[in-house]
Amino acid sequence: MTFPYKKTDSFRDIPHYEELTSPDVAAAIEKGAHIIVSTGAIEQHGAHLPLGTDVYQCVTLARMAAAVLNREGIPVLSGPVIPYGPRPLLSECPLSLPGTINISQKTMMAITEEVCRELVGQGFKVIYLLCGHAETDAILQIVAKEVSETTDASVVTLNKLIGVRGKGYRTMMKSERSQSHGGEGETSRMLVAIPNLVRMDKAESYQPNIPGDRPPEDHMPYLGGAIGRYKYPPEVFENFHGGIWGDPANASVEVGEKSFQMMTDFVCAAIRYEWKLWEKYR
């Protein structure tokens, strides 16, 4: 492969970072390419989705954005993935289940910072930390600030969930109830990203008993909530056993494609702005 990527309408034509050669990456640096670092988790997503669900979604989004931007003449590399993440929020998944491999927040911070500094040392000037595991968001912000302050590179965080909030994301779904971990939204995107790993015959619904009189802007912390709540009383997750929150049986390719398109639009808009912002320094 040479860089830029060939112009394509399919994200599947964008190679994974580990498939590249050293000269491929050198060519990208020579072109002044920006690079997206995907983050994810090895984490249970019920009986119907694989442990790598967060990784698959994030890397797919990075490849989708790279395909769009390279068609526009903006060289963007779909870069390495950091596949591990910190423990899920107890306010979303209060049960430890087999298969999940958590790392500490300190370890996640150290790994992410070292990856960024390696890329900066090779010559990348703009790095995007794409959040694929919600609990990683705050860590990515700290790393981006530290590396931006201590190198000549700009490190930017991108939270795809914030990017689509309030833009019809919820209303496009069939489910009328809230959808979170392993629910309709994630399952729909996995039907697009890697459908052969989705086991729809295993999809089961679960809804926690969250009181409905929450104050304004009381969202999950990673959704920009003004209230950072990290656990609920035990009765809220009564009979919780499958590890998911939502109605995954309602998932569809159509919803997956639409939600990925919204996320791609958000990521591309941020990168276009950053590309123009640093234009005279290339």
Backbone as CSV, one residue per row, in Angstrom:
resi,resn,N_x,N_y,N_z,CA_x,CA_y,CA_z,C_x,C_y,C_z
1,MET,0.821,-1.200,0.000,0.000,0.000,0.000,0.854,1.248,0.000
2,THR,0.465,2.268,-0.727,1.075,3.582,-0.618,0.073,4.514,0.054
3,PHE,0.509,5.641,0.486,-0.378,6.589,1.134,-0.394,7.875,0.315
4,PRO,-1.548,8.536,0.134,-2.837,8.284,0.764,-3.487,6.972,0.319
5,TYR,-4.517,6.567,1.097,-5.284,5.397,0.716,-5.919,5.630,-0.650
6,LYS,-6.239,4.551,-1.326,-7.009,4.698,-2.556,-8.397,5.233,-2.199
7,LYS,-8.971,6.012,-3.099,-10.299,6.556,-2.851,-11.315,5.433,-2.901
8,THR,-12.147,5.366,-1.875,-13.099,4.265,-1.770,-14.355,4.726,-1.051
9,ASP,-15.464,4.070,-1.354,-16.723,4.342,-0.658,-16.955,3.360,0.487
10,SER,-16.061,2.408,0.647,-16.252,1.380,1.664,-15.148,1.436,2.718
11,PHE,-15.554,1.483,3.973,-14.566,1.496,5.051,-13.764,0.202,5.066
12,ARG,-14.308,-0.859,4.516,-13.611,-2.142,4.536,-12.359,-2.138,3.656
13,ASP,-12.231,-1.141,2.774,-11.025,-1.015,1.957,-9.903,-0.287,2.685
14,ILE,-10.210,0.296,3.840,-9.194,0.987,4.639,-8.489,-0.046,5.509
15,PRO,-7.188,-0.203,5.363,-6.494,-1.252,6.115,-6.418,-0.953,7.612
16,HIS,-6.353,-2.007,8.386,-6.063,-1.860,9.806,-4.605,-1.424,9.950
17,TYR,-4.315,-0.681,11.000,-2.967,-0.151,11.212,-1.926,-1.257,11.226
18,GLU,-2.256,-2.379,11.867,-1.279,-3.457,11.992,-1.025,-4.164,10.666
19,GLU,-1.822,-3.874,9.655,-1.601,-4.443,8.327,-0.630,-3.614,7.488
20,LEU,-0.313,-2.411,7.965,0.582,-1.526,7.225,2.037,-1.942,7.408
21,THR,2.887,-1.425,6.547,4.326,-1.595,6.714,4.921,-0.295,7.241
22,SER,6.150,-0.359,7.678,6.836,0.847,8.142,6.913,1.920,7.048
23,PRO,7.242,1.572,5.792,7.239,2.595,4.737,5.858,3.217,4.495
24,ASP,4.792,2.431,4.700,3.443,2.992,4.573,3.246,4.129,5.570
25,VAL,3.634,3.887,6.816,3.462,4.907,7.858,4.378,6.099,7.584
26,ALA,5.586,5.831,7.128,6.512,6.920,6.792,5.924,7.810,5.697
27,ALA,5.269,7.199,4.709,4.649,7.972,3.632,3.530,8.843,4.167
28,ALA,2.758,8.324,5.131,1.687,9.104,5.735,2.239,10.314,6.491
29,ILE,3.309,10.102,7.234,3.944,11.208,7.967,4.463,12.257,6.996
30,GLU,5.064,11.799,5.896,5.585,12.717,4.880,4.475,13.574,4.287
31,LYS,3.280,13.016,4.173,2.126,13.745,3.628,1.489,14.672,4.662
32,GLY,1.990,14.634,5.889,1.401,15.458,6.951,0.105,14.897,7.488
33,ALA,-0.074,13.584,7.365,-1.334,12.961,7.774,-1.588,13.112,9.270
34,HIS,-2.859,13.295,9.605,-3.296,13.175,10.983,-3.570,11.695,11.254
35,ILE,-3.601,11.298,12.514,-3.783,9.885,12.838,-4.826,9.710,13.943
36,ILE,-5.680,8.708,13.768,-6.713,8.391,14.750,-6.272,7.170,15.557
37,VAL,-6.212,7.330,16.866,-5.943,6.211,17.764,-7.285,5.752,18.340
38,SER,-7.678,4.535,18.033,-8.934,3.994,18.545,-8.724,3.393,19.929
39,THR,-9.731,3.513,20.770,-9.677,2.892,22.090,-10.914,2.025,22.277
40,GLY,-10.789,0.985,23.064,-11.919,0.080,23.257,-11.833,-0.625,24.586
41,ALA,-12.321,-1.855,24.613,-12.281,-2.660,25.827,-12.511,-4.114,25.457
42,ILE,-11.983,-5.002,26.262,-12.329,-6.414,26.198,-13.320,-6.621,27.333
43,GLU,-14.595,-6.652,26.984,-15.641,-6.516,28.006,-16.898,-7.261,27.572
44,GLN,-17.543,-7.913,28.526,-18.781,-8.627,28.220,-19.842,-7.670,27.686
45,HIS,-20.572,-8.124,26.696,-21.714,-7.387,26.142,-22.903,-8.336,26.000
46,GLY,-23.137,-9.116,27.051,-24.230,-10.064,27.018,-23.867,-11.326,26.254
47,ALA,-24.885,-12.136,26.005,-24.668,-13.403,25.306,-24.703,-13.240,23.792
48,HIS,-25.101,-12.060,23.314,-25.313,-11.885,21.873,-24.204,-11.117,21.167
49,LEU,-23.326,-10.448,21.922,-22.257,-9.659,21.317,-20.896,-10.124,21.831
50,PRO,-19.858,-9.996,21.011,-18.524,-10.460,21.412,-17.859,-9.538,22.425
51,LEU,-16.846,-10.060,23.083,-16.098,-9.285,24.077,-15.444,-8.054,23.476
52,GLY,-15.124,-8.104,22.189,-14.448,-6.988,21.537,-15.381,-5.968,20.908
53,THR,-16.630,-5.932,21.339,-17.623,-5.043,20.729,-17.167,-3.587,20.679
54,ASP,-16.619,-3.069,21.776,-16.170,-1.674,21.796,-15.031,-1.443,20.803
55,VAL,-14.127,-2.403,20.716,-13.001,-2.296,19.792,-13.495,-2.286,18.351
56,TYR,-14.358,-3.241,18.018,-14.852,-3.339,16.646,-15.588,-2.071,16.212
57,GLN,-16.422,-1.530,17.101,-17.162,-0.319,16.756,-16.228,0.862,16.528
58,CYS,-15.247,1.015,17.424,-14.368,2.175,17.349,-13.484,2.130,16.111
59,VAL,-12.906,0.972,15.838,-12.046,0.839,14.667,-12.858,1.022,13.381
60,THR,-14.083,0.504,13.356,-14.945,0.702,12.184,-15.202,2.180,11.955
61,LEU,-15.487,2.913,13.028,-15.727,4.347,12.906,-14.479,5.073,12.398
62,ALA,-13.322,4.711,12.908,-12.075,5.336,12.450,-11.852,5.079,10.961
63,ARG,-12.124,3.873,10.527,-11.950,3.527,9.111,-12.974,4.259,8.239
64,MET,-14.191,4.395,8.737,-15.217,5.137,7.994,-14.801,6.586,7.811
65,ALA,-14.321,7.203,8.885,-13.891,8.600,8.809,-12.697,8.751,7.874
66,ALA,-11.751,7.821,7.958,-10.572,7.877,7.091,-10.968,7.766,5.622
67,ALA,-11.931,6.919,5.319,-12.382,6.760,3.938,-12.974,8.063,3.404
68,VAL,-13.820,8.703,4.213,-14.461,9.954,3.795,-13.428,11.061,3.600
69,LEU,-12.566,11.243,4.582,-11.629,12.366,4.554,-10.568,12.206,3.472
70,ASN,-10.089,11.002,3.255,-9.105,10.806,2.196,-9.712,11.032,0.815
71,ARG,-11.002,10.755,0.656,-11.672,11.099,-0.599,-11.678,12.601,-0.824
72,GLU,-11.697,13.358,0.272,-11.719,14.820,0.197,-10.323,15.425,0.083
73,GLY,-9.309,14.576,0.118,-7.943,15.078,0.027,-7.319,15.411,1.365
74,ILE,-7.952,15.021,2.459,-7.389,15.218,3.793,-6.772,13.900,4.241
75,PRO,-5.446,13.830,4.314,-4.798,12.553,4.653,-4.945,12.212,6.137
76,VAL,-5.685,11.178,6.404,-5.919,10.719,7.776,-5.645,9.226,7.826
77,LEU,-4.851,8.829,8.795,-4.494,7.426,8.962,-5.362,6.817,10.060
78,SER,-5.980,5.678,9.766,-6.636,4.904,10.819,-5.535,4.180,11.570
79,GLY,-5.244,4.660,12.758,-4.045,4.248,13.473,-4.232,3.061,14.402
80,PRO,-3.354,2.927,15.377,-3.385,1.773,16.272,-4.599,1.799,17.185
81,VAL,-4.916,0.646,17.730,-6.016,0.538,18.682,-5.458,0.135,20.039
82,ILE,-5.979,0.759,21.077,-5.680,0.351,22.449,-6.884,-0.457,22.913
83,PRO,-6.764,-1.785,22.977,-7.949,-2.630,23.106,-8.470,-2.846,24.521
84,TYR,-7.759,-2.348,25.525,-8.193,-2.552,26.899,-8.696,-1.253,27.501
85,GLY,-9.519,-1.360,28.519,-10.052,-0.177,29.168,-10.307,-0.422,30.640
86,PRO,-10.661,0.647,31.387,-10.925,0.506,32.820,-12.280,-0.139,33.100
87,ARG,-12.498,-0.459,34.326,-13.709,-1.143,34.783,-14.968,-0.353,34.397
88,PRO,-16.026,-1.059,33.974,-17.285,-0.374,33.649,-17.865,0.352,34.863
89,LEU,-18.672,1.363,34.598,-19.335,2.081,35.675,-20.326,1.160,36.381
90,LEU,-20.323,1.179,37.699,-21.296,0.401,38.458,-22.709,0.904,38.230
91,SER,-22.835,2.154,37.796,-24.154,2.722,37.518,-24.700,2.273,36.173
92,GLU,-23.918,1.448,35.450,-24.375,0.933,34.164,-24.286,-0.595,34.114
93,CYS,-23.275,-1.144,34.774,-23.088,-2.602,34.773,-22.475,-3.008,36.107
94,PRO,-23.297,-3.308,37.113,-22.780,-3.557,38.460,-22.313,-4.979,38.723
95,LEU,-22.167,-5.788,37.670,-21.837,-7.187,37.862,-20.599,-7.563,37.054
96,SER,-19.656,-8.250,37.698,-18.483,-8.751,36.991,-18.821,-10.096,36.349
97,LEU,-18.512,-10.224,35.052,-18.833,-11.443,34.326,-17.593,-11.981,33.623
98,PRO,-17.542,-13.277,33.361,-16.368,-13.878,32.718,-16.064,-13.261,31.357
99,GLY,-14.775,-13.166,31.075,-14.322,-12.660,29.783,-13.799,-11.246,29.818
100,THR,-14.377,-10.417,30.676,-13.952,-9.029,30.771,-12.540,-8.943,31.346
101,ILE,-11.694,-8.143,30.705,-10.335,-7.911,31.200,-10.170,-6.408,31.400
102,ASN,-10.221,-5.971,32.658,-10.063,-4.563,32.983,-8.604,-4.235,33.278
103,ILE,-8.219,-3.013,32.985,-6.946,-2.496,33.464,-7.223,-1.261,34.304
104,SER,-6.291,-0.909,35.165,-6.510,0.241,36.043,-6.490,1.534,35.244
105,GLN,-7.068,2.554,35.817,-7.060,3.857,35.158,-5.632,4.376,34.983
106,LYS,-4.785,4.116,35.965,-3.389,4.554,35.862,-2.681,3.840,34.715
107,THR,-2.944,2.552,34.570,-2.320,1.799,33.476,-2.824,2.297,32.128
108,MET,-4.129,2.532,32.029,-4.704,3.034,30.784,-4.100,4.392,30.420
109,MET,-3.937,5.226,31.421,-3.351,6.541,31.180,-1.910,6.412,30.688
110,ALA,-1.153,5.531,31.314,0.254,5.352,30.941,0.377,4.800,29.523
111,ILE,-0.422,3.788,29.202,-0.359,3.203,27.861,-0.719,4.230,26.802
112,THR,-1.802,4.957,27.031,-2.258,5.939,26.041,-1.234,7.039,25.841
113,GLU,-0.650,7.505,26.940,0.359,8.558,26.820,1.589,8.055,26.071
114,GLU,2.017,6.850,26.354,3.203,6.326,25.669,2.945,6.099,24.184
115,VAL,1.746,5.638,23.838,1.401,5.497,22.423,1.446,6.853,21.723
116,CYS,0.871,7.851,22.363,0.880,9.197,21.776,2.299,9.723,21.602
117,ARG,3.117,9.551,22.610,4.486,10.075,22.531,5.306,9.328,21.470
118,GLU,5.036,8.052,21.283,5.697,7.314,20.208,5.315,7.900,18.848
119,LEU,4.044,8.172,18.659,3.577,8.719,17.383,4.116,10.127,17.148
120,VAL,4.160,10.925,18.208,4.733,12.271,18.093,6.203,12.180,17.726
121,GLY,6.918,11.263,18.369,8.337,11.104,18.088,8.618,10.685,16.659
122,GLN,7.662,10.001,16.038,7.825,9.584,14.649,7.490,10.700,13.661
123,GLY,6.811,11.733,14.153,6.541,12.869,13.282,5.092,13.257,13.099
124,PHE,4.167,12.557,13.733,2.758,12.951,13.633,2.531,14.214,14.457
125,LYS,1.836,15.171,13.850,1.616,16.473,14.492,0.233,16.608,15.114
126,VAL,-0.731,15.837,14.606,-2.089,15.887,15.160,-2.578,14.449,15.361
127,ILE,-2.990,14.158,16.597,-3.458,12.830,16.975,-4.869,12.963,17.535
128,TYR,-5.754,12.063,17.118,-7.112,12.030,17.648,-7.274,10.778,18.500
129,LEU,-7.690,10.964,19.737,-7.982,9.838,20.614,-9.483,9.597,20.554
130,LEU,-9.876,8.556,19.838,-11.278,8.256,19.606,-11.783,7.318,20.696
131,CYS,-12.743,7.774,21.454,-13.228,7.029,22.617,-14.223,5.957,22.177
132,GLY,-13.839,4.684,22.369,-14.716,3.578,22.046,-15.238,2.859,23.275
133,HIS,-14.739,3.237,24.429,-15.163,2.652,25.711,-15.435,3.826,26.636
134,ALA,-16.694,4.006,26.997,-17.116,5.244,27.648,-16.283,5.601,28.874
135,GLU,-15.915,4.591,29.656,-15.191,4.862,30.898,-13.780,5.394,30.668
136,THR,-13.327,5.352,29.434,-11.987,5.838,29.098,-11.973,7.333,28.815
137,ASP,-13.122,7.932,28.628,-13.205,9.319,28.153,-12.392,10.292,28.995
138,ALA,-12.576,10.271,30.302,-11.861,11.221,31.168,-10.350,11.009,31.099
139,ILE,-9.927,9.761,30.980,-8.495,9.457,30.879,-7.917,10.049,29.597
140,LEU,-8.637,9.902,28.508,-8.154,10.431,27.230,-7.997,11.948,27.292
141,GLN,-8.903,12.606,27.973,-8.796,14.065,28.092,-7.538,14.476,28.849
142,ILE,-7.241,13.761,29.915,-6.046,14.084,30.704,-4.784,13.869,29.867
143,VAL,-4.727,12.753,29.150,-3.561,12.457,28.319,-3.417,13.488,27.202
144,ALA,-4.523,13.822,26.557,-4.466,14.790,25.461,-3.922,16.126,25.947
145,LYS,-4.352,16.556,27.105,-3.877,17.820,27.678,-2.384,17.742,27.980
146,GLU,-1.952,16.658,28.603,-0.550,16.512,29.000,0.374,16.473,27.790
147,VAL,0.031,15.663,26.788,0.905,15.535,25.620,0.887,16.821,24.783
148,SER,-0.257,17.454,24.680,-0.334,18.715,23.934,0.504,19.808,24.592
149,GLU,0.552,19.786,25.913,1.300,20.808,26.646,2.805,20.577,26.638
150,THR,3.226,19.348,26.434,4.649,19.027,26.589,5.334,18.623,25.282
151,THR,4.610,18.679,24.161,5.193,18.403,22.851,4.702,19.456,21.869
152,ASP,5.188,19.381,20.622,4.716,20.320,19.613,3.517,19.773,18.845
153,ALA,2.961,18.669,19.313,1.793,18.068,18.661,0.506,18.530,19.332
154,SER,-0.597,18.386,18.597,-1.924,18.629,19.149,-2.637,17.283,19.269
155,VAL,-3.090,16.962,20.473,-3.831,15.724,20.706,-5.270,16.100,21.051
156,VAL,-6.195,15.554,20.295,-7.610,15.930,20.394,-8.429,14.699,20.762
157,THR,-9.351,14.842,21.710,-10.224,13.727,22.064,-11.542,13.851,21.318
158,LEU,-12.095,12.698,20.947,-13.372,12.645,20.247,-14.269,11.624,20.942
159,ASN,-15.393,12.092,21.458,-16.371,11.223,22.105,-17.575,11.095,21.177
160,LYS,-17.679,9.960,20.500,-18.706,9.788,19.473,-20.121,9.869,20.036
161,LEU,-20.306,9.496,21.299,-21.642,9.511,21.878,-22.133,10.939,22.116
162,ILE,-21.239,11.807,22.563,-21.595,13.221,22.700,-21.894,13.814,21.333
163,GLY,-21.154,13.364,20.342,-21.312,13.914,18.996,-22.666,13.684,18.389
164,VAL,-23.373,12.636,18.809,-24.676,12.353,18.225,-25.827,12.639,19.193
165,ARG,-25.507,13.037,20.411,-26.567,13.302,21.387,-27.419,14.485,20.948
166,GLY,-28.710,14.327,21.028,-29.607,15.420,20.681,-29.802,15.626,19.199
167,LYS,-29.365,14.668,18.377,-29.466,14.817,16.921,-30.320,13.707,16.301
168,GLY,-31.266,13.203,17.070,-32.164,12.194,16.551,-31.697,10.777,16.754
169,TYR,-30.616,10.594,17.500,-30.072,9.252,17.711,-31.086,8.344,18.392
170,ARG,-31.719,8.845,19.451,-32.680,8.013,20.178,-33.938,7.750,19.354
171,THR,-34.399,8.750,18.624,-35.671,8.608,17.916,-35.584,7.688,16.701
172,MET,-34.391,7.398,16.218,-34.269,6.501,15.073,-34.457,5.038,15.468
173,MET,-34.397,4.766,16.762,-34.489,3.384,17.217,-35.936,2.937,17.380
174,LYS,-36.126,1.650,17.282,-37.438,1.050,17.482,-37.823,1.072,18.956
175,SER,-36.863,0.865,19.821,-37.119,0.785,21.262,-37.554,2.134,21.815
176,GLU,-38.549,2.115,22.663,-39.008,3.332,23.328,-38.336,3.506,24.685
177,ARG,-37.777,2.439,25.207,-37.101,2.518,26.499,-35.632,2.894,26.290
178,SER,-34.951,3.234,27.369,-33.548,3.640,27.271,-32.685,2.468,26.800
179,GLN,-31.674,2.790,25.987,-30.767,1.785,25.430,-29.347,2.138,25.821
180,SER,-28.679,1.212,26.445,-27.322,1.475,26.914,-26.430,0.298,26.520
181,HIS,-25.718,-0.253,27.472,-24.700,-1.276,27.224,-25.291,-2.528,26.568
182,GLY,-24.865,-2.815,25.342,-25.335,-4.004,24.652,-26.760,-3.920,24.148
183,GLY,-27.340,-2.714,24.137,-28.724,-2.545,23.726,-28.898,-2.427,22.222
184,GLU,-30.011,-1.818,21.819,-30.340,-1.748,20.395,-29.279,-1.008,19.585
185,GLY,-28.766,0.095,20.113,-27.798,0.903,19.372,-26.508,0.149,19.096
186,GLU,-25.898,-0.376,20.150,-24.637,-1.104,19.973,-24.823,-2.343,19.097
187,THR,-25.909,-3.056,19.321,-26.139,-4.265,18.537,-26.349,-3.931,17.067
188,SER,-27.047,-2.840,16.798,-27.255,-2.415,15.407,-25.931,-2.078,14.735
189,ARG,-25.050,-1.388,15.443,-23.755,-1.034,14.848,-22.892,-2.277,14.615
190,MET,-23.005,-3.244,15.494,-22.243,-4.473,15.284,-22.772,-5.270,14.094
191,LEU,-24.054,-5.133,13.782,-24.607,-5.775,12.590,-24.018,-5.177,11.318
192,VAL,-23.485,-3.956,11.428,-22.801,-3.315,10.309,-21.311,-3.631,10.343
193,ALA,-20.713,-3.506,11.526,-19.255,-3.621,11.645,-18.759,-5.037,11.392
194,ILE,-19.350,-6.006,12.052,-18.880,-7.395,11.936,-20.042,-8.338,12.242
195,PRO,-20.985,-8.422,11.324,-22.252,-9.124,11.578,-22.108,-10.601,11.910
196,ASN,-21.060,-11.240,11.444,-20.912,-12.673,11.694,-20.651,-13.001,13.164
197,LEU,-20.352,-11.988,13.976,-20.118,-12.221,15.397,-21.323,-11.888,16.276
198,VAL,-22.409,-11.448,15.643,-23.624,-11.096,16.396,-24.541,-12.314,16.465
199,ARG,-24.963,-12.670,17.672,-25.830,-13.835,17.881,-27.226,-13.351,18.281
200,MET,-28.007,-12.962,17.296,-29.314,-12.386,17.575,-30.243,-13.364,18.298
201,ASP,-30.031,-14.649,18.132,-30.871,-15.628,18.817,-30.632,-15.632,20.329
202,LYS,-29.542,-14.981,20.771,-29.225,-14.904,22.193,-29.615,-13.560,22.818
203,ALA,-30.179,-12.658,22.027,-30.483,-11.307,22.504,-31.646,-11.320,23.490
204,GLU,-31.418,-10.763,24.675,-32.444,-10.652,25.705,-32.510,-9.216,26.217
205,SER,-33.684,-8.792,26.645,-33.877,-7.426,27.130,-33.689,-7.338,28.643
206,TYR,-33.248,-6.151,29.073,-33.203,-5.857,30.508,-33.278,-4.342,30.682
207,GLN,-34.069,-3.911,31.658,-34.164,-2.506,32.015,-34.015,-2.358,33.524
208,PRO,-33.092,-1.518,33.988,-32.969,-1.273,35.430,-34.153,-0.449,35.945
209,ASN,-34.341,-0.487,37.248,-35.463,0.243,37.871,-35.014,1.622,38.328
210,ILE,-34.688,2.469,37.380,-34.202,3.817,37.709,-35.385,4.741,37.946
211,PRO,-35.443,5.412,39.102,-36.545,6.351,39.361,-36.628,7.416,38.272
212,GLY,-37.844,7.782,37.919,-38.039,8.692,36.794,-37.988,10.164,37.115
213,ASP,-37.712,10.543,38.345,-37.735,11.954,38.719,-36.320,12.526,38.830
214,ARG,-35.459,12.152,37.895,-34.076,12.635,37.939,-34.004,14.131,37.639
215,PRO,-33.025,14.818,38.210,-32.874,16.255,37.948,-32.383,16.500,36.523
216,PRO,-32.483,17.751,36.052,-32.019,18.081,34.692,-30.542,17.756,34.491
217,GLU,-30.210,17.354,33.282,-28.833,17.042,32.890,-28.214,15.927,33.714
218,ASP,-29.060,15.034,34.219,-28.569,13.886,34.972,-28.362,12.733,33.987
219,HIS,-27.187,12.734,33.357,-26.834,11.709,32.392,-25.629,10.925,32.919
220,MET,-25.299,9.843,32.232,-24.047,9.169,32.530,-22.894,10.179,32.400
221,PRO,-21.871,10.083,33.243,-20.774,11.060,33.182,-20.164,11.206,31.793
222,TYR,-20.050,10.097,31.051,-19.439,10.162,29.728,-20.358,10.777,28.674
223,LEU,-21.612,11.052,29.045,-22.526,11.729,28.131,-22.609,13.216,28.427
224,GLY,-21.624,13.719,29.134,-21.617,15.143,29.444,-22.549,15.503,30.578
225,GLY,-22.894,14.530,31.395,-23.786,14.806,32.514,-23.143,15.730,33.527
226,ALA,-23.941,16.609,34.070,-23.433,17.533,35.086,-23.359,16.868,36.451
227,ILE,-23.901,15.667,36.549,-23.916,14.922,37.803,-23.159,13.616,37.583
228,GLY,-22.053,13.455,38.275,-21.242,12.256,38.096,-21.626,11.189,39.107
229,ARG,-22.554,10.328,38.732,-22.978,9.253,39.619,-22.342,7.952,39.144
230,TYR,-21.740,7.207,40.072,-20.991,6.025,39.688,-21.539,4.718,40.270
231,LYS,-22.635,4.801,41.021,-23.321,3.595,41.469,-24.747,3.954,41.881
232,TYR,-25.603,2.920,41.884,-26.980,3.037,42.346,-27.187,2.079,43.515
233,PRO,-28.247,2.271,44.308,-28.595,1.268,45.318,-28.890,-0.075,44.644
234,PRO,-28.692,-1.180,45.349,-28.822,-2.514,44.732,-30.158,-2.778,44.058
235,GLU,-31.250,-2.215,44.588,-32.559,-2.527,44.033,-32.759,-1.991,42.611
236,VAL,-31.945,-1.012,42.220,-32.072,-0.464,40.865,-31.755,-1.527,39.815
237,PHE,-30.783,-2.393,40.097,-30.402,-3.449,39.166,-30.851,-4.833,39.666
238,GLU,-32.021,-4.883,40.227,-32.562,-6.143,40.710,-32.705,-7.139,39.551
239,ASN,-32.308,-8.376,39.788,-32.373,-9.449,38.782,-31.471,-9.204,37.576
240,PHE,-30.468,-8.382,37.741,-29.510,-8.129,36.667,-28.546,-9.310,36.579
241,HIS,-28.495,-9.968,35.429,-27.619,-11.131,35.322,-26.972,-11.255,33.943
242,GLY,-27.571,-10.664,32.923,-27.074,-10.857,31.562,-26.039,-9.859,31.107
243,GLY,-25.806,-8.787,31.902,-24.748,-7.844,31.580,-25.107,-6.750,30.610
244,ILE,-26.391,-6.642,30.222,-26.744,-5.618,29.238,-27.875,-4.733,29.765
245,TRP,-28.101,-3.640,29.032,-29.156,-2.691,29.387,-29.806,-2.252,28.072
246,GLY,-31.015,-2.739,27.837,-31.700,-2.338,26.610,-32.457,-3.482,25.968
247,ASP,-32.751,-3.298,24.704,-33.559,-4.252,23.941,-32.838,-4.626,22.646
248,PRO,-31.805,-5.437,22.725,-31.002,-5.739,21.541,-31.754,-6.478,20.437
249,ALA,-32.838,-7.156,20.778,-33.599,-7.873,19.754,-34.213,-6.917,18.728
250,ASN,-34.315,-5.645,19.072,-34.854,-4.644,18.152,-33.809,-4.119,17.170
251,ALA,-32.578,-4.577,17.274,-31.489,-4.052,16.448,-31.731,-4.327,14.970
252,SER,-31.177,-3.431,14.131,-31.297,-3.582,12.679,-30.088,-2.978,11.995
253,VAL,-29.792,-3.464,10.802,-28.713,-2.893,9.998,-29.008,-1.433,9.684
254,GLU,-30.265,-1.119,9.429,-30.639,0.264,9.093,-30.259,1.230,10.204
255,VAL,-30.591,0.888,11.445,-30.234,1.749,12.574,-28.721,1.798,12.741
256,GLY,-28.053,0.675,12.530,-26.599,0.659,12.620,-25.960,1.584,11.606
257,GLU,-26.421,1.535,10.372,-25.868,2.391,9.321,-26.138,3.859,9.605
258,LYS,-27.350,4.168,10.046,-27.695,5.569,10.335,-26.886,6.115,11.502
259,SER,-26.745,5.319,12.555,-26.003,5.814,13.711,-24.522,5.932,13.404
260,PHE,-23.978,4.999,12.647,-22.577,5.124,12.228,-22.394,6.370,11.346
261,GLN,-23.369,6.656,10.491,-23.257,7.841,9.640,-23.227,9.114,10.470
262,MET,-24.069,9.175,11.502,-24.067,10.340,12.382,-22.730,10.487,13.091
263,MET,-22.190,9.383,13.561,-20.901,9.428,14.252,-19.774,9.795,13.300
264,THR,-19.832,9.265,12.081,-18.813,9.602,11.081,-18.864,11.076,10.734
265,ASP,-20.056,11.613,10.590,-20.205,13.043,10.308,-19.578,13.880,11.418
266,PHE,-19.808,13.474,12.659,-19.247,14.198,13.801,-17.722,14.150,13.796
267,VAL,-17.169,12.957,13.620,-15.710,12.803,13.623,-15.089,13.573,12.463
268,CYS,-15.671,13.473,11.287,-15.115,14.149,10.110,-15.167,15.667,10.267
269,ALA,-16.258,16.178,10.838,-16.363,17.624,11.047,-15.262,18.122,11.979
270,ALA,-14.988,17.352,13.027,-13.933,17.744,13.965,-12.566,17.719,13.290
271,ILE,-12.302,16.717,12.477,-10.994,16.586,11.828,-10.824,17.634,10.733
272,ARG,-11.893,17.919,9.982,-11.800,18.989,8.975,-11.410,20.316,9.624
273,TYR,-12.023,20.600,10.752,-11.720,21.848,11.459,-10.265,21.869,11.902
274,GLU,-9.804,20.762,12.465,-8.427,20.696,12.958,-7.431,20.782,11.803
275,TRP,-7.765,20.157,10.675,-6.904,20.200,9.492,-6.721,21.637,9.017
276,LYS,-7.804,22.386,8.991,-7.736,23.784,8.572,-7.023,24.642,9.615
277,LEU,-7.243,24.331,10.865,-6.666,25.109,11.973,-5.138,25.100,11.924
278,TRP,-4.558,23.952,11.548,-3.105,23.800,11.544,-2.504,23.890,10.138
279,GLU,-3.267,24.430,9.207,-2.864,24.418,7.808,-1.513,25.075,7.569
280,LYS,-1.283,26.229,8.128,-0.027,26.953,7.840,1.190,26.344,8.535
281,TYR,0.965,25.377,9.419,2.081,24.748,10.138,2.505,23.422,9.513
282,ARG,1.841,23.018,8.441,2.201,21.766,7.807,3.435,21.933,6.950
